[in-house]
Amino acid sequence: MSQKTNVLAIVAFVMSLVCAIPLVPLVLGIIALSQIRNRGEKGKGLAIAAIAIHGATIAFYAIFVILGLTGSLGDAGDASQPKHDTGGQVNGSGSSSQINDIRTGDCFNTDDDLAAYQEKDGGQARRSVRIVSCDQPHKGEAYAVFNLEDGAYPGTDKVVAIAEEKCASTKLADYVGTNAKLSQTLDVYYYYPQLTSWTFGDREVTCFLGDSSGASTGSLRSTGS
């Protein structure tokens, strides 16, 4: 009498190929192996293949999510570092850059709406920006970049408090000049580390000026700063 093939092994294999509900093919494959061993059925190869295929699929998507959360993805194939001249100013436009690429004095654009930054959690801000020369239309201009102390993540409230305190200190006056008259439509914004990016070594806070009413041209930096 010929052995019959374990049904769960077949189902697990098929589901692993069609990317079914996460973990289900993996669990079914493990159960199928146990049944095959106890019942003497065929299908061990199918069960093992299901476990291997779905395990690889889960690993792939886990890596994809981690890279996305840490900002390592995003127009990766088109990414290039912006070029700075000897004075530290961008002399061209980089393609997609990450917020941690921004230096003091850099101007940049983002697909985010600055008007919504103060209405939602900073964790929802995009980590991808386009750094451009300040004589081109831009949404933001960085006036200070600094790192937080190493250690365990202090929590969002603490990080925000530190960012607000330091971005509102003399750093702005040092950048624009003590006698500068800024437009009333300009506001102070900042990028800061989230728990996920902190885990991967991000400690950087970027303070920048932005006009939520639209893009502007020219730098706000005083000639002496």
N, C-alpha and C positions, 0 to 999 in steps of 0.2 A: 504494500500500500504506500503510495507516494505521500510525502509530507506536504501539508498545506502551508502557504505563506501567511505569516502573521499580518492581520488586517491593520493593526496600529502602525506597523512598520511601513506599509504602503501609504497610509494616510499621512504619516509624518514626513515621508520623502516628498510626496506631492506638495504638501503645504510648505515645505522648505523651499521648493522651487518657485512657488507663486508668492513668496514673501507674505505669508499669512500673519495672523495675530502674533505679536511678539511673544517669544518663549514657548508657545504652544507646540511647534514642531520639535523643539528641544526636549520638552517634557514627555511628549508622546514617544519620541525615539528612545528615551531612557526606559520608559515603561515597557515598550516593545521588546527591548533587549532582555528585560527580566522575564517577560512572558515566553520569549523564544527559548531561553535557557531552561525554564521550568516545563514547558510543553513539548520541547523538541521540534518546534516549527522552523520553517525556513524564513528568510528575510533579515538575517543579521546584517548583511551588507547594506540593505536599504536603510535600516535603523541607524547604522553608524554614519552612513552618508548624510542622512537627515540631520543628525547631531552636528556633524562637521560643517555642513553648508549653512545651517541656521546660526551656528556659533560664529562663523566668519562674518555673516551678515550683521549680527548684533555688534561685533567688534568694530566693523566698518562704520556703522552709524554712531556708535559711542565716540569714536575718534572724530567723526565729522561734527558732532554736537560740541565736543570739547573745544575743537579749533574754532568753531563759530562763536562760542561764548567768550573765548579769550581774544577774539579779534584777529586770529591768524588767518581767517578766510576773508573773502570779499575782494572780488576782482584780482585774485592772486596772480593770474596770468598776465594782467595788465599793470601790475604794481611796479612803481619805480620811485626811488628816493628823490625828493626835490633837491635841486642843486643850489648851493648858496655861494655868493661871491665872497671876496676876501673880507668884506665888511659884515658878513653874516646874513645878508639879505638874499631872499630867493630871487634868482635871476631868470627863472622860467616857471613852468608849472609842472609839478609832479602829477602823475596819474593818481590812482587811489593810494592813499597813505593811511596809516593808523594814527589815532590821536596821540600815541606816545612818540610819534615822529615829529610832533610840533615843537619848535624851539621858540624861545622868547623873541618876539619881533616878527614871527611868521604870521601871514594872513592866510585864511583858508575858507573853504566853502563846505557846507554839509547839506545833506538832503533833509535834515531835521528842520522843523519850524521852531525858531528861537523863542517865539511867543509862548510855545507850549512847554518850554524847559522848566519853568517855575511851577507848572501845574501838574507835573507828573514825576514819578520816581526817576532819578538820574540814571538808574540802571537801564532804562529804556532808550537812552540816547545811543545813536549809532556810534560805533568806534571807528568807522571809516570816514575820512575827510579828504578833500582835495586841496593841497597846499599850493597857493599861487603867489605870484608877485603882488605886492600891495598896491601897485598901480592898476591892477585889474580888479573888476568888481568882486567883492568878497563879503561874507557874512560875519566873520570873526577875525580878531587880531589878538594874538597872545602877548600879554605883557609880563607874565611871570610863570616860571615852571620850577617846581620844587618837589622833592621826595619826602614822603612820610617815613618815620622811623620803622625799622624792621621789628618783627615780633608777630604775635597772634593778631588776626584781624580785629581791630578795635570796635567794629560795628559801624553800620552806616551813619547813625546819628553822630557818633564821635568824629568820623571822617569828615562829614559835612560841616560840623562845627569848626574843625581845624581849617578846612578849606575856606570857609566864610571869613574866619578871623584873619588868616594870612593874605587872602586875596584882597581884603578890604583894608589892609594895613598900608604902610608907606610904599609898598611895591607899585601901586598904581600911580601915585604922585611922582615917584622916581622915574617912571617910564614916560609919562606924558608931560611932566614938568609941573612944578607947584603952581604956576600961574595959568595953566591951560584952561580954556573954556570949552567944555565938552557939550555936545548936543544933548538935549534932554531926552532924546529917544534912545541914547546909548545906555546899556545896562551891563553890569558885571555878571559873567557866567563862569563856570568852571567845570572841568572834567575831573573825576576823582576815581580811585580804584573801587571796584565792586568786590564782593567776597570771592567770586570765581576768578577774576583776574589777579586778585591778591595772592591766591593759592599758587599762581604761576609766576610770582615775582613782581607783579605790578605794584609800585609804590608812588606813582607819579600823579601830581595834581597840576593841572594846567589852568591858569587864570586867563580869561580873555574878555575883551570888550566886543559887544555885538549890538547891532541895531535891528530890532525885531520888525521894523517897518520896511526893511528891504536892504539890498546890498549897497555898499559904499565903496569908494575908491580912495587911494592915498593912505599914508600911514599916520597914526596918531602919536608916534614916538617923537619926543623932543630931540632936537639935533644934538643935545649934550648928553643924552642918556645912552 
